[in-house]
């Protein structure tokens, strides 16, 4: 596993204060659209166990059911959850995920060796875990360790967007969304990476800035 990597970067930035963050961006970045580096959604929310936070990164949007079985994470793509717990908009902790074979390996939460565009895979992190990547049609494989839970694999795209009506609004042909609307992403899939982490591992601040990046060789 290479420790140092040259990168291309896509990021989604948000703020959480004990509730929920949702950010979505489907095929809006032409250079990575539909590939392993294409972030479609980022979610951060309080877990069913209210002592935990859940981080979700979805990549490779608009995968048809017929194509999902052959969709896969790239071993050249590092997915990195960034956590700023002192309000300076620089990551104080990171959780990294990268696939090897049929497993997704997780490192952190740990302090990064560098911040910003460059990342070193934290193989010496005190928290090193892995989970088998769930195959399409298989029951979700979830690993529990170090008080954390991990998942990686295909899921139905959870983001609701009535893109046709949105286009009508932008064109000036409508002034509002329909109720109910039509979910443009219904029936399509994404590849998801999910980690649930005790809040106690993320610092003592009541407010966190969090974002996700993908970094390629």
VOVEXVO-61245 format. One record per residue: residue number from 1; x, y, z of N, C-alpha, C, O in turn; chain. Coordinates in pm, whole numbers. Each point is the difference from the previous one (the first is absolute). Layout:
<recs>
REC   k    n.x    n.y    n.z   ca.x   ca.y   ca.z    c.x    c.y    c.z    o.x    o.y    o.z c
REC NUM      X      Y      Z      X      Y      Z      X      Y      Z      X      Y      Z A
...
</recs>
This chain:
<recs>
REC   k    n.x    n.y    n.z   ca.x   ca.y   ca.z    c.x    c.y    c.z    o.x    o.y    o.z c
REC   1     85   -119      0    -85    119      0     89    124      0     79     20     93 A
REC   2    -91     63   -196     82    119     -8    -35     98    110   -118     22     30 A
REC   3    218     37     31    -25     95    108    -21    141    -51    -81     75     54 A
REC   4    155    -37   -161    -12    136    -50    -66     -5   -136     27    -89    -81 A
REC   5   -114    187     55    -79     -4   -121    -13    139    -59    -18     98     72 A
REC   6     28    -90   -206    -40    122    -69   -151     -4    -13    -59   -107     -6 A
REC   7     -4    223      2   -145      1     14    -70     89   -100     53    102    -45 A
REC   8   -173   -143     12   -103     88    -52   -103      9    110    -15    -96     77 A
REC   9    -55    206    -65    -84     17    118   -138     50    -38    -15     91    -82 A
REC  10    -86   -150    143   -136     49     -5    -47     11    143     21    -92     79 A
REC  11    -82    202    -42    -40     16    140   -141     53     14    -50     71    -87 A
REC  12    -12   -108    196   -130     52     40     16     50    143     46    -76     86 A
REC  13    -82    199    -59     26     60    131   -132     28     70    -95     46    -63 A
REC  14     90    -74    192   -123     26     74     27     25    147    114     -4     45 A
REC  15   -221     29     27      7     29    143    -98    -88     73   -114    -13    -44 A
REC  16    155    -48    154    -94    -72     81      9     49    142    108     30     51 A
REC  17   -223    -23     14     -6     45    139    -97    -89     76    -90     48     68 A
REC  18    111   -179    -81    -81    -96     73   -121    -48    -76    -71    -88     50 A
REC  19     44    142   -170   -118    -44    -74     44    -72   -126     67   -103      8 A
REC  20   -102    155   -125     25    -73   -124     60     92   -105    -43    115    -14 A
REC  21    141   -165    -60     51     67   -117    -24    -88   -120     24   -121      5 A
REC  22    -73    180   -115    -16    -72   -125     53     88   -111    -33    118     -7 A
REC  23    116   -174    -80     48     73   -116      7    -96   -117     44   -114     15 A
REC  24    -89    160   -133     -5    -89   -116     54     71   -123    -11    122    -14 A
REC  25     70   -200    -76     59     53   -121     11   -115    -99    101    -70     -2 A
REC  26   -202     50    -81     -1   -111    -94     51     45   -137    -55     90    -62 A
REC  27    161   -156     19     61     18   -133     18    146    -38    -15     35   -117 A
REC  28     47     50    214     22    142    -29    146     33    -25     32    113    -37 A
REC  29     57   -208     56    143     23    -24     40    -84   -121     24   -120     15 A
REC  30    -14    179   -134     18    -78   -122    122    -91     -1     -4   -107    -60 A
REC  31    112    150    125    123    -79     -8    -10   -132     77     75    -93    -28 A
REC  32   -168     84    124    -11   -123     80   -139    -62     -8    -25   -100     67 A
REC  33    -65    156   -148   -141    -43     -2    -12   -150    -20     53    -56    -95 A
REC  34   -125     -8    187    -30   -142    -12    112    -92     41    -19   -122      1 A
REC  35    136    177     34    113    -85     35     18    -14    149    -82     49     78 A
REC  36    189   -117    -38     25    -28    141     28    126     80    -12     -1    123 A
REC  37     48    110   -191     29    125     70   -120     93      6     11    111     54 A
REC  38   -124   -152   -108   -118     87     -9    -83    -13    126    -71    -98     18 A
REC  39     81    199     72    -82      2    121   -141     44    -38    -18    107    -57 A
REC  40    -82   -190     88   -138     39    -26    -67     60    122    -78     95    -12 A
REC  41    107   -147    129    -64     45    124     97     -7    116     91    -84      2 A
REC  42   -110    172     94     68     -7    129   -104     25    108    -72     99     -5 A
REC  43     66   -190    102    -94     12    112     78    -10    130     94    -79     12 A
REC  44   -133    159     86     51    -13    136   -118     21     94    -70    102     -8 A
REC  45     47   -198     99   -116     10     86     23    -79    128     88    -86      7 A
REC  46   -169    117     92      7    -71    127    -52   -141    -17   -101    -22    -66 A
REC  47    171    -75    125    -38   -139    -13   -121    -36     85    -45     79     83 A
REC  48     -6   -199   -106   -108    -50     86     46      0    144    -77     32     91 A
REC  49    203    -68    -70     66     23    129     42    147     -1     90     37    -74 A
REC  50   -154     45    155     22    145     -6    139     42     47     34    118     -6 A
REC  51     46   -213     53    138     29     34     91     -8   -122    120     27     10 A
REC  52   -176    -65   -126     79    -22   -120    -39     97   -111   -111     52     -3 A
REC  53    205    -30    -90    -27     69   -125     25    -96   -115     89    -84      6 A
REC  54   -169     98   -111     12    -83   -119     45     86   -116    -54    108    -23 A
REC  55    154   -155    -51     49     67   -120    -22    -91   -120     34   -119      5 A
REC  56    -91    173   -112    -29    -78   -120     54     74   -121    -31    118    -19 A
REC  57    110   -185    -63     42     52   -129    -51    -95   -108     27   -120      4 A
REC  58   -102    175   -100    -46    -78   -115     74     45   -124     18    120    -23 A
REC  59     25   -217    -57     71     31   -125    -63    -79   -115    -77    -93     22 A
REC  60    112    133   -144    -45    -68   -122   -152     -3    -10    -61   -107      5 A
REC  61      1    221    -19   -145      8     -5    -59    -50   -131     70    -24    -97 A
REC  62   -203      9     99    -79    -38   -118     40   -135    -58     -2    -19   -121 A
REC  63     39    -75    209     32   -135    -46   -131    -76    -18    -80     -8     93 A
REC  64     58    -48   -210   -122    -76    -24      8   -133     74    109    -49     27 A
REC  65   -225    -11      6      4   -131     66     78   -104    -81     68    -85     57 A
REC  66    -79     92   -190     71    -96    -82    150     17      0     74    -93    -33 A
REC  67    -27    213     70    144     27      2     60     -8    138    123      3     15 A
REC  68   -207    -13     88     49     13    137     91   -115     41     98     20     72 A
REC  69   -128   -141   -119     81   -115     40    145     15    -44     91    -55     62 A
REC  70    -68    129   -170    135     19    -52     64    130     47    116     26    -32 A
REC  71   -190     56    106     57    126     51     93    -30    118    -28    -90     80 A
REC  72    135    164    -70     95    -27    108     73    127     41     15     93    -79 A
REC  73     30    -92    204     87    106     47    136    -14    -67     41   -110    -37 A
REC  74     29    221     20    133     -4    -60    107     -8    108     -4     73     98 A
REC  75     99   -163   -117    110    -11     94     95    120     -9     88     16     84 A
REC  76   -106     68   -184     80    120    -14    -68    123     60     52    112    -12 A
REC  77   -167   -131     76    -76    113     52    -16    -11    151    -59    -95     51 A
REC  78    112    194     19    -15     12    145   -118     90     30     -8    112    -51 A
REC  79    -85   -159    134   -112     80     47     35     48    140     32    -81     87 A
REC  80    -40    212    -65     45     56    127   -107     92     60    -38    101    -60 A
REC  81    -11   -139    178    -90     86     77     87     93     85     87    -46     74 A
REC  82   -112    175    -85     78    100     72    -85     63    110   -117     29    -20 A
REC  83    178     -9    137    -72     53    115     81    114     60    114    -20     42 A
REC  84   -173    138    -40     59    119     62    -74     23    132   -119     30     -1 A
REC  85    188    -44    113    -67     15    129     45    123     78    -29     12    119 A
REC  86     99     81   -187     38    124     70    -36    125    -80     40    111     37 A
REC  87   -115   -127   -145    -55    114    -71     95     74    -92    -30    112    -41 A
REC  88    146   -171      9     95     71    -87     -9    -45   -145     80     42    -83 A
REC  89   -177   -129     52    -25    -47   -137    116    -82    -56     17     -7   -122 A
REC  90     60    -52    209    104    -96    -39    -26   -128     77    -40      3    116 A
REC  91     64   -116   -180    -32   -127     63     91    -28    119    122      7    -11 A
REC  92   -184    -38    125     73    -43    120      4   -152     10     93    -56     58 A
REC  93   -193     -9   -116     -9   -146     -2    -45    -44   -138    -72     72    -69 A
REC  94    115   -190     29    -49    -59   -123    -35   -146     23     58    -68     84 A
REC  95   -155     22   -161    -31   -143    -10     19    -36   -146    -66     57    -87 A
REC  96    154   -150     58     34    -35   -136    -55   -138    -34     -4    -90     84 A
REC  97    -38     74   -209    -49   -130    -48     60    -26   -138     -4     86    -87 A
REC  98     60   -206     69     57    -37   -130    -17   -150    -19     25    -78     93 A
REC  99    -67     35   -214    -22   -143    -22    128    -73    -37     89     54    -64 A
REC 100    -84   -178    107    104    -94    -42    -67   -136    -16    -50    -57     97 A
REC 101     48      6   -220    -69   -126    -24   -148     17     27    -63     93    -50 A
REC 102      7   -183    129   -144      6     29    -29     63    136   -107    -21     56 A
REC 103    203     98     -5    -20     65    130     23    150    -12     77     48    -83 A
REC 104   -148     27    170     24    142     16     75     19    131    -46    -44    105 A
REC 105    161    109   -112     82     25    119    -24    142     50     -8     95    -78 A
REC 106     -5    -82    209    -27    127     65    114     34     96     50    -86     72 A
REC 107    -10    213    -73    103     50     90    -52    126     67    -47     92    -67 A
REC 108     54    -87    200    -47    116     74   -133    -27     69    -56   -109    -10 A
REC 109      7    213     81     43    139     -6    136     24     65     26    -44    113 A
REC 110     59    114   -187    135     31     47     39    136    -54    -58     49    -97 A
REC 111    157     12    159     54    126    -51     75    -27   -129     80    -93     -7 A
REC 112   -103    174    -97     72    -21   -126    145     43     13     33     86     81 A
REC 113     53   -148   -161    140     41     -1     17    130    -78     92     77     27 A
REC 114   -180    -54   -125     -3    126    -74   -146     39    -18    -89    -85      6 A
REC 115     64    214    -28   -135     46    -23    -12     55   -142    100     23    -68 A
REC 116   -224     -2     25    -22     56   -133     -1   -107   -107    -56   -107     19 A
REC 117    119    137   -134    -14    -84   -118     81   -129      6    -30    -94    -74 A
REC 118    131     88    159     84   -118      6    -36    -86    120    -26     51    109 A
REC 119     24   -183   -131    -33    -93    109     96   -117      0     44    -47   -105 A
REC 120    -12      3    223     74   -123     20    -94   -101     65    -68     33     97 A
REC 121     64   -154   -149    -86   -103     58     53    -36    138    118    -34     16 A
REC 122   -205     42     82     40    -10    141      2   -146     46    -79    -41     85 A
REC 123    170    -36   -143      5   -142     33     42    -26    145    -24   -108     53 A
REC 124     87    207     10     40    -17    140   -103     56     96     26     10    120 A
REC 125   -145     25   -171   -105     53     87    -35    -98    110      6   -122    -19 A
REC 126    -41    175    135    -45    -86    110   -128    -72    -35    -32   -103     59 A
REC 127    -42    156   -157   -126    -60    -42     14    -45   -145     -7     81    -92 A
REC 128     27   -212     73     14    -59   -132    -98   -115    -11      8    -96     77 A
REC 129   -100    105   -171   -106   -100    -12    -28    -31   -146     48     69    -89 A
REC 130   -125   -174     65    -41    -31   -135   -133    -72      2    -41    -56    102 A
REC 131    -27     59   -215   -127    -69    -16     -5    -58   -141     47     63    -95 A
REC 132   -103   -182     82    -20    -58   -133    -98     87    -77   -103     41     53 A
REC 133    136    -12   -179    -89     80    -84   -123    -84    -36     13   -109    -54 A
REC 134   -130    162     86   -125    -72    -26    -24     -9   -151     11    100    -71 A
REC 135    -43   -218     24    -33    -19   -142   -145     41    -26    -83     -2     91 A
REC 136     55     39   -213   -136     39    -38    -96   -116     22     26   -112    -43 A
REC 137   -136    139    110   -100   -103     30     26    -76    128    -84    -78     44 A
REC 138    200    100     18     36    -66    125    -47     84    117     -4    123     -9 A
REC 139    -32   -189    120    -31     74    122    121     81     43    114    -44    -17 A
REC 140   -138    160     71    109     90     36     96    -66     98    -41    -55    102 A
REC 141    169     62   -134    105    -48     90     48    118     82     48     98    -56 A
REC 142    -60   -106    188     37    108     90    102    -53    100    -20   -105     61 A
REC 143    127    178    -45    104    -38     96     -6     93    120    -18    120    -15 A
REC 144     32   -176    135      1     77    124    135    -16     67     44   -113     25 A
REC 145     23    225      4    127     -9     71     36    139     54    -38    101    -59 A
REC 146    110    -97    169     45    127     60   -117     93     28     18    122      0 A
REC 147   -137   -178     24   -117     83     24    -57     62   -125    -93     80      8 A
REC 148    146   -116   -125    -43     54   -128    -66   -108    -84     18   -119     26 A
REC 149    -94    161   -128    -61    -92    -95     35     44   -141     13    120    -27 A
REC 150      3   -218    -63     50     28   -134    -82    -76   -105    -42   -114     23 A
REC 151     22    178   -137    -67    -63   -115     58     58   -127     38    116     -5 A
REC 152    -32   -199    -99     36     46   -134    -70    -89   -102      4   -123     10 A
REC 153    -69    186   -108    -65    -79   -103   -111     77    -69    -23    117     32 A
REC 154    -46   -181   -127   -107     67    -74   -125     19     84    -36    -85     81 A
REC 155    -31    199   -102   -127     32     64    -87     75   -101     51     61    -94 A
REC 156   -182    -67    116    -91     83    -77     31    147     27     24     38    114 A
REC 157    -24     45   -220     32    141     18   -106     64     90   -117      3    -37 A
REC 158    156     49    155    -99     53     95    -43    144    -28    -94     49     62 A
REC 159    163     18   -154    -28    142    -19   -121     19    -91     -7    -61   -107 A
REC 160    -88    145    149   -121     28    -78     19    131    -76     34    103     59 A
REC 161    -56   -108   -191     10    121    -80    -94    -12   -120      8    -95    -78 A
REC 162    -97    192     64    -88      7   -117     70     92   -101    -26    120     -6 A
REC 163    114   -180    -71     85     81    -87    -80     65   -113     30    113    -40 A
REC 164   -131   -183    -11    -81     57   -109    -72    127     47     -4    100    -72 A
REC 165    -53   -105    194    -70    117     51    100    111     34    -29    118    -18 A
REC 166    144   -157     68    105     98     26     37     74   -128     18    122      1 A
REC 167     -6   -196   -110     33     63   -128   -110     95    -45     28    105    -59 A
REC 168   -154   -141     87   -111     88    -36      4    129     82    -29    108    -52 A
REC 169     66   -119    178     12    119     86    112     90    -50    -18    121    -10 A
REC 170    133   -180    -21    114     77    -49    -35     70   -132     44    112    -24 A
REC 171   -122   -180    -60    -38     57   -129   -109    105     10    -32     67    -98 A
REC 172    -25    -52    217   -106     97     20   -138    -49    -36    -94     78     -8 A
REC 173     82   -210    -12   -130    -57    -38    -80    -47    120   -117    -35    -14 A
REC 174    177     35    132    -69    -40    123     59     80    115    113     49    -10 A
REC 175   -186    -37    117     47     78    115     25    -83    124     53     51     99 A
REC 176    -89   -181   -102     18    -83    119      6   -146    -41    -33    -37   -113 A
REC 177     75    -45    209      2   -144    -23   -140    -58     20    -83     59     70 A
REC 178     58   -173   -131   -127    -69     14     -3    -80    129    105    -41     51 A
REC 179   -223     18      2    -18    -82    120   -110   -102    -27   -117     36      2 A
REC 180    153   -164    -27    137    -52      6     77     26   -130    -60     20   -106 A
REC 181    191    -19    118     83     13   -119     38   -136    -55    -45   -104     49 A
REC 182    126    105   -151     51   -123    -62    148    -12     29     78     91    -31 A
REC 183    -37   -202     91    139    -19     39     82    -42   -121    -12   -113    -48 A
REC 184     95    204     -1     83    -28   -117     94   -117     23     31    -74    -93 A
REC 185     15     56    218    100   -102     29    -60   -134     42     73    -93     32 A
REC 186   -205     83    -33    -64   -126     40     47   -114    -90      7     14   -122 A
REC 187     25   -126    184     43   -117    -75    146     -3    -37     47    -94    -63 A
REC 188     28    198    103    145      0    -25     74    -23    131    -54     21    108 A
REC 189    178    -63   -120     80    -37    116    128     82      9     41     66    -96 A
REC 190     20    -71    212    129     63     28     87   -101     74    -50   -102     47 A
REC 191    177    130    -36     89    -74     88     20     83    126     40    117     -8 A
REC 192    -66   -177    124      0     72    127    115    -45     90     35   -118      5 A
REC 193     20    215     66     94    -28    109    -60     65    125    -28    120      1 A
REC 194      9   -201    104    -67     47    121     85    -35    121     49   -112     13 A
REC 195    -31    209     75     68    -27    127    -75     72    111    -32    119    -12 A
REC 196      4   -190    120    -64     57    118    104      7    111     67   -100     30 A
REC 197    -53    217     30    111     29     90    -51     59    131    -86     87     -3 A
REC 198    137   -131    118    -35     67    125     41    147     -3    109     34    -45 A
REC 199   -197     53     93     32    142      6    126     25     83     73     96    -23 A
REC 200    -50   -182    120    114     19     89    134     -8    -73    101     47     50 A
REC 201   -101   -108   -172    123    -11    -78     22    121    -90    101      8    -69 A
REC 202   -196     87     70      5    111    -93     30    134     67     -9    104    -64 A
REC 203     44   -106    191     30    123     72   -118     45     83   -106    -63     -1 A
REC 204    125    172     73   -100     45     96    -86    115    -50    -89     45     72 A
REC 205    113      4   -193    -76    114    -52   -144    -39    -26    -27   -112    -44 A
REC 206    -66    204     70   -142    -25    -28    -33     17   -146   -105    -44    -46 A
REC 207    195    108    -30    -22     24   -142    119    -54    -80    115     25     35 A
REC 208   -144    -98   -140    104    -53    -88    -23     50   -142   -114      7    -46 A
REC 209    222     28    -22     -3     15   -145     48   -132    -59    100    -55     44 A
REC 210   -171      5   -143     39   -129    -58    -21      2   -150    -95     60    -50 A
REC 211    183   -125    -21    -10    -10   -146     68   -130    -44     74    -62     76 A
REC 212   -101     24   -199     58   -123    -53     78     32   -126    -39     88    -77 A
REC 213    148   -158     58     83     16   -120     32   -136    -58      5   -100     72 A
REC 214     17     95   -203     59   -117    -63    135     40    -55     16    107    -58 A
REC 215     82   -193     77    138     31    -40     56   -119    -77      2   -113     49 A
REC 216     43    141   -170     49   -104    -90    152      9    -17     61    104     26 A
REC 217     -2   -217    -69    143      1    -32     26    103   -110    114     18    -42 A
</recs>
